[in-house]
Amino acid sequence: MATPLVLYEEDYNSFWRLAQAPVLWVTAEDSFLLKRFAHRPEDYRRRVACFRQRQEVSVADANHNLHHDQPERLAPLIESFIAG
């Protein structure tokens, strides 16, 4: 993944492991990121596992910009998560 920052996987994984708050991990079923990890699912699961308190949700018919592709599906997920 291109980024202007020089960060390696273990760098951001270590930051993510510090998260204390619950995390809503939303994936878009058609996201290029999921396709990128299709041949290495253990890498993807290792990254997600950094967040101890997480709720994982997948949104159908959406790509990387799922907030544009499916805002009517994403908004209630966020509202419900915040409401606890």
C-alpha distances in whole Angstrom, upper triangle without the diagonal:
4,6,10,11,11,11,10,11,14,14,13,15,18,18,17,20,22,22,26,26,26,22,22,19,19,17,17,18,17,13,11,9,12,13,10,12,15,16,15,16,18,14,14,17,17,14,17,20,19,21,24,25,23,24,22,23,21,22,23,23,20,16,13,16,18,20,21,22,24,25,28,27,24,27,29,27,26,30,31,28,29,33,33
4,7,9,10,10,11,13,16,15,14,17,19,19,19,22,24,24,27,27,27,24,24,21,21,19,20,21,20,16,13,12,16,16,13,15,19,19,19,20,21,18,17,21,20,17,20,23,21,23,27,28,26,27,25,25,24,24,26,25,22,18,15,17,20,21,22,23,25,26,30,28,26,28,31,29,27,31,33,30,31,35,35
4,5,7,8,11,12,15,14,12,16,18,16,17,21,22,22,25,26,26,23,23,21,21,20,21,23,22,18,16,14,18,19,16,18,21,22,21,22,23,19,18,21,20,17,20,22,20,22,26,27,25,26,25,26,25,25,27,26,23,20,16,17,20,21,22,23,26,26,30,29,26,28,30,28,27,30,32,29,29,33,33
4,7,9,12,15,17,14,14,18,19,17,19,22,23,23,27,27,28,25,26,24,24,23,24,27,25,21,20,18,22,23,20,21,25,26,24,26,26,22,22,25,23,20,23,25,23,24,28,29,28,29,28,29,28,29,30,30,26,23,19,20,23,24,24,26,28,28,32,31,28,30,33,31,29,32,34,31,31,35,35
4,6,9,12,14,11,11,15,16,14,16,19,20,20,24,25,26,23,24,23,24,23,25,27,26,22,21,18,22,23,20,21,25,25,23,25,24,21,20,23,21,18,21,23,20,22,25,27,26,28,27,28,28,29,31,31,27,24,20,21,24,25,26,28,29,29,33,32,29,30,33,31,28,32,33,30,30,34,34
4,7,10,12,9,10,14,15,14,16,19,19,21,25,26,27,25,26,24,25,25,26,28,27,24,22,19,22,23,20,21,24,24,22,24,23,19,20,22,20,18,21,22,20,22,25,27,27,29,28,29,29,30,32,33,29,26,22,24,26,27,29,30,32,32,35,34,31,33,35,33,31,34,35,32,32,36,36
4,7,8,6,7,10,11,11,13,15,16,18,21,23,24,22,23,21,23,22,24,26,26,22,20,17,20,21,18,18,22,22,20,21,20,16,17,19,17,14,17,19,16,18,22,24,23,25,25,26,27,28,30,31,27,24,21,23,25,26,28,29,30,30,34,32,29,31,33,30,28,32,33,29,30,33,33
4,6,5,7,9,10,11,13,14,16,18,22,23,24,22,23,21,22,22,24,25,25,21,19,16,19,20,16,16,20,20,17,18,17,13,14,17,14,12,16,17,15,17,21,23,22,25,24,26,26,28,30,30,27,24,21,23,25,27,29,30,31,31,34,32,29,31,33,30,29,32,33,30,30,34,33
4,5,6,6,9,10,11,12,15,16,20,21,21,19,20,18,20,19,21,23,23,19,18,14,16,18,15,13,17,17,14,15,13,10,11,13,10,8,12,13,11,14,17,20,19,22,20,23,23,25,27,28,25,23,20,22,24,25,27,28,29,30,32,30,27,30,31,28,27,30,30,27,28,32,30
4,6,5,6,9,10,10,13,15,18,20,21,19,21,19,21,21,24,25,26,23,21,18,19,21,18,16,20,20,16,17,14,11,13,14,10,9,13,13,10,14,16,19,19,22,21,24,25,27,30,31,28,26,23,25,26,28,30,31,31,32,35,32,29,31,33,29,28,31,31,28,29,32,30
4,5,5,7,9,10,11,14,17,19,20,19,21,19,22,22,24,26,27,23,22,19,20,22,20,19,22,22,19,19,18,14,15,16,13,11,14,15,12,14,17,20,20,23,22,25,26,28,30,32,29,26,23,25,26,27,29,30,31,31,34,32,29,30,32,29,27,30,31,27,28,31,30
4,5,5,6,9,10,11,15,16,17,15,17,16,18,18,21,23,24,20,20,16,18,20,18,17,20,21,18,18,17,13,13,14,12,9,11,13,10,12,15,17,17,19,19,21,22,24,27,28,25,23,20,21,23,23,26,27,28,27,30,28,25,27,28,25,23,27,27,24,24,28,27
4,5,5,6,9,10,14,15,16,14,16,15,17,18,21,23,24,20,20,16,17,20,18,16,19,20,16,16,14,11,11,12,9,6,9,9,6,9,12,15,15,17,17,20,21,24,26,28,25,23,20,22,23,24,27,28,28,28,31,28,25,27,28,25,23,26,26,23,24,27,25
4,5,5,7,9,13,15,16,15,18,17,20,21,24,26,27,24,24,20,21,24,21,20,23,23,20,19,17,14,15,15,11,10,12,11,8,10,12,15,16,19,20,23,24,27,30,32,29,27,24,25,26,27,30,31,31,31,33,31,28,29,30,27,25,28,28,24,25,28,26
4,5,5,7,11,13,15,14,16,16,19,20,23,25,27,23,23,20,21,24,22,21,24,25,22,21,19,16,16,16,13,11,12,12,9,10,13,15,15,18,19,22,23,26,29,30,27,26,22,23,24,24,27,29,29,28,31,29,25,26,28,25,23,25,26,22,22,25,24
4,5,6,9,11,12,10,13,12,15,17,20,22,24,21,21,18,19,22,20,18,22,23,20,18,17,15,13,13,11,8,9,9,6,6,9,11,11,15,15,18,20,22,26,27,25,23,20,21,22,22,25,26,26,26,28,26,22,24,25,21,20,23,23,19,19,23,21
4,5,8,11,12,11,14,14,18,19,23,25,26,24,24,20,21,24,22,20,23,24,21,19,17,15,15,13,11,9,10,8,5,6,8,10,11,15,16,19,22,24,28,30,27,26,23,25,25,25,29,29,29,28,30,28,25,26,27,23,22,24,24,20,21,24,21
4,6,9,11,12,15,16,19,21,25,27,29,26,26,23,24,27,25,23,26,28,24,23,21,19,18,17,15,13,13,12,8,8,9,11,13,17,18,21,24,26,30,32,29,28,25,26,26,26,29,31,30,29,31,29,26,26,27,24,22,24,24,20,20,23,21
4,6,8,8,12,13,16,19,22,25,27,24,25,22,22,26,25,23,26,27,24,22,21,19,18,17,15,13,12,11,8,7,8,9,10,14,16,19,21,24,27,29,27,26,23,24,23,23,27,28,27,26,28,26,22,23,23,20,18,20,20,16,16,19,18
4,7,9,13,14,18,21,24,27,29,27,28,25,25,29,28,26,29,30,27,25,23,22,20,19,17,16,14,13,11,8,8,8,10,14,16,19,22,25,28,31,29,28,26,26,25,25,28,30,28,27,28,26,23,23,23,20,18,20,19,15,15,17,16
4,6,10,12,16,19,22,25,27,25,27,24,24,28,27,26,28,30,27,25,24,23,21,19,18,16,14,14,12,9,9,7,9,11,14,17,20,22,26,29,26,26,24,24,23,22,26,27,25,24,25,23,20,20,20,17,15,16,16,12,11,14,12
4,7,10,13,16,20,22,25,23,25,22,22,26,26,24,26,28,26,23,22,21,19,17,17,15,13,12,12,8,8,5,6,8,11,14,17,19,23,26,24,24,22,22,21,20,24,25,23,22,23,20,17,17,17,14,12,14,13,9,10,12,10
4,6,9,13,16,19,21,19,21,18,18,22,22,21,23,25,23,20,20,19,16,15,15,13,10,11,10,7,8,6,5,6,8,11,14,16,20,22,20,20,18,18,17,17,21,21,20,19,20,18,15,15,15,12,10,13,12,9,10,13,11
4,6,10,13,16,18,17,19,17,17,20,21,20,21,24,22,20,20,19,16,15,16,14,11,12,13,9,11,9,6,5,6,8,11,12,16,19,17,17,16,16,14,14,18,18,16,15,17,14,11,12,12,9,8,11,10,7,9,12,11
4,7,10,13,15,13,16,13,13,17,17,16,18,21,19,16,17,16,12,12,13,11,8,11,11,9,11,10,7,6,5,6,8,11,14,17,15,15,13,14,12,13,17,17,15,16,17,14,11,14,14,10,10,14,13,10,13,16,15
4,7,10,12,11,14,12,11,15,16,15,17,20,19,16,18,17,13,14,16,13,11,14,15,13,15,14,10,8,6,5,6,7,11,13,11,11,10,11,9,10,14,13,12,12,14,11,8,11,12,9,9,13,13,11,14,16,16
4,6,9,7,10,9,8,11,13,13,14,17,16,14,16,15,12,13,15,13,11,14,16,15,17,16,13,11,8,6,5,6,9,11,9,9,8,10,8,11,13,12,12,13,15,12,10,14,15,12,13,16,16,15,17,20,19
4,5,5,9,9,8,11,13,13,14,17,18,16,18,18,14,15,18,16,14,18,19,18,21,20,16,14,11,9,6,5,6,7,5,5,6,8,6,9,11,9,9,12,14,11,10,14,15,13,14,18,18,17,20,22,22
4,6,9,10,7,9,12,12,12,16,16,14,18,17,14,15,19,17,15,19,21,20,22,22,18,16,12,10,6,6,5,7,6,7,9,11,9,13,14,11,11,14,16,13,13,17,17,15,17,20,20,20,22,25,24
4,6,9,7,8,11,12,12,15,17,15,19,18,15,17,20,19,18,21,23,23,25,25,21,19,16,13,10,9,7,7,6,5,7,10,9,13,13,11,12,15,17,15,15,18,20,18,20,23,23,22,25,27,27
4,5,6,7,9,10,11,14,15,14,17,16,13,16,18,16,15,19,20,20,23,23,20,18,15,13,10,10,10,10,7,4,5,8,9,12,13,11,13,15,18,16,15,18,20,18,19,22,23,22,24,27,27
4,5,5,6,9,10,13,14,14,17,15,13,16,18,16,16,20,21,21,25,25,22,21,18,17,14,14,13,13,10,7,7,10,12,15,15,14,16,19,21,19,18,22,24,21,22,26,26,25,27,30,30
4,5,5,7,9,12,11,11,14,12,9,13,14,12,13,16,17,18,21,22,19,18,15,15,13,14,14,15,12,9,7,11,12,15,17,16,17,19,22,20,18,21,23,20,21,24,25,23,25,28,28
4,5,5,6,10,10,9,12,11,8,11,13,12,12,15,17,18,20,21,18,17,14,13,11,12,13,13,12,10,9,13,13,16,18,16,17,20,22,19,18,21,23,20,21,24,24,22,25,28,27
4,5,5,8,10,10,13,12,10,14,16,15,15,18,20,21,24,25,22,21,17,17,14,15,14,14,13,11,11,15,15,19,19,18,19,22,24,21,21,24,26,23,24,28,28,26,29,31,31
4,6,7,8,9,12,10,9,13,14,13,15,18,19,20,23,25,22,22,18,18,16,17,17,18,16,13,12,16,17,20,21,20,21,24,26,24,22,26,28,25,25,29,29,27,29,33,32
4,5,5,6,8,7,6,9,11,11,12,15,16,18,21,22,20,20,16,17,15,17,18,19,17,15,14,18,18,21,23,21,22,25,27,24,23,26,27,24,25,28,28,26,29,31,30
4,6,6,9,10,9,11,14,14,14,17,19,20,23,24,21,21,17,17,15,17,17,18,17,15,15,19,19,22,24,22,23,25,27,24,23,27,28,25,26,30,29,27,30,33,31
4,6,9,9,10,12,14,15,16,18,20,22,24,26,24,24,20,21,19,21,21,21,21,19,18,22,23,26,27,25,26,29,31,28,27,31,31,28,29,33,32,30,33,36,34
4,5,6,7,9,10,12,13,15,17,19,21,23,21,22,19,20,18,21,21,23,21,19,19,22,23,26,27,26,27,29,31,28,27,30,31,27,28,32,31,29,31,34,32
4,5,5,6,9,10,11,12,15,17,18,20,18,18,15,17,16,18,19,21,20,18,18,21,21,24,26,25,25,27,29,25,24,28,28,25,26,29,28,26,29,31,29
4,5,5,6,9,10,10,13,15,17,19,17,18,16,18,18,21,22,24,23,21,20,24,24,26,29,27,27,29,31,28,26,29,30,26,27,30,29,26,29,31,29
4,6,5,6,9,10,11,14,16,19,17,18,16,18,18,21,22,24,22,20,19,22,22,25,27,26,27,28,30,27,25,28,29,26,26,29,29,26,28,31,29
4,5,5,6,9,10,12,15,17,14,15,13,15,14,17,19,20,19,17,15,19,19,21,24,23,23,25,27,24,22,25,25,22,22,26,25,22,25,28,26
4,5,5,6,9,11,12,14,12,13,11,14,14,18,19,22,20,19,18,21,20,23,25,25,24,26,27,24,22,25,25,21,22,25,24,21,24,26,24
4,6,5,7,10,11,14,13,15,14,17,17,21,23,25,23,22,20,23,23,25,27,27,27,28,30,27,24,27,27,24,24,27,26,23,25,28,25
4,5,6,8,11,13,12,14,13,15,16,19,21,23,21,19,17,20,20,22,24,24,24,25,27,24,22,24,25,21,21,24,24,21,23,26,24
4,5,6,9,10,8,10,9,12,13,16,19,21,19,18,16,19,18,20,23,23,22,23,25,22,19,21,22,18,18,21,20,17,19,22,20
4,5,6,9,8,11,11,14,16,19,22,25,23,22,20,22,22,23,26,26,25,26,27,24,22,24,24,20,20,23,22,18,21,23,21
4,6,9,9,12,13,16,18,21,24,27,24,23,21,23,22,23,27,27,26,26,28,25,23,24,25,21,20,23,22,19,20,23,21
4,6,6,9,10,14,16,19,23,25,23,22,20,22,21,22,25,25,24,24,26,23,20,21,22,18,17,20,19,15,17,19,17
4,6,9,11,15,18,21,25,28,26,25,23,25,24,24,28,28,27,26,28,25,22,23,23,19,18,21,19,16,17,19,16
4,7,10,13,17,20,23,26,24,25,23,24,22,22,26,27,25,24,25,22,19,20,20,16,15,17,16,12,13,15,13
4,6,10,13,16,19,22,21,21,20,21,19,19,23,23,21,21,22,19,16,18,17,13,13,15,14,10,12,15,12
4,7,10,13,17,20,19,19,19,19,17,18,21,21,19,19,19,16,14,15,14,10,11,13,11,8,11,13,11
4,7,10,13,17,16,16,16,17,15,16,19,18,17,17,18,14,13,15,14,10,12,15,13,11,14,16,14
4,7,10,13,12,14,14,15,12,14,17,15,13,14,15,11,10,12,12,8,10,13,12,11,14,16,15
4,7,10,9,11,12,13,10,12,15,13,11,13,14,10,10,13,13,10,12,15,15,14,17,19,18
4,7,6,9,11,11,8,10,12,10,8,10,11,7,8,11,12,10,12,15,15,15,18,19,19
4,5,9,11,12,9,12,13,10,8,12,12,9,10,14,14,13,16,18,18,18,21,23,23
4,7,11,11,9,11,11,8,8,11,12,10,12,15,16,15,18,20,20,21,24,25,26
4,7,7,5,8,8,5,6,10,11,10,10,14,15,14,16,19,20,20,22,24,25
4,6,5,9,9,7,9,12,14,13,12,16,18,17,17,21,22,21,23,26,26
4,6,9,9,9,11,12,16,14,13,16,18,17,17,20,21,20,22,25,25
4,5,6,6,9,10,13,13,11,13,16,15,15,18,20,19,21,24,25
4,5,5,5,7,10,9,8,11,13,12,13,16,17,17,18,21,22
4,6,6,5,9,9,6,8,12,11,11,13,16,16,17,19,21
4,6,6,9,10,9,11,14,14,14,17,19,19,20,23,24
4,6,9,9,9,12,14,14,15,18,19,20,21,23,25
4,5,5,6,9,11,11,12,15,16,17,19,20,22
4,5,5,6,9,10,10,12,14,15,16,18,20
4,6,6,7,9,11,11,13,15,16,17,19
4,6,6,7,9,11,11,13,15,16,17
4,6,5,6,9,10,11,12,14,16
4,5,5,6,9,10,11,12,14
4,5,5,6,8,10,10,12
4,6,5,6,9,10,11
4,5,5,6,9,10
4,5,5,6,9
4,6,5,6
4,5,5
4,5
4
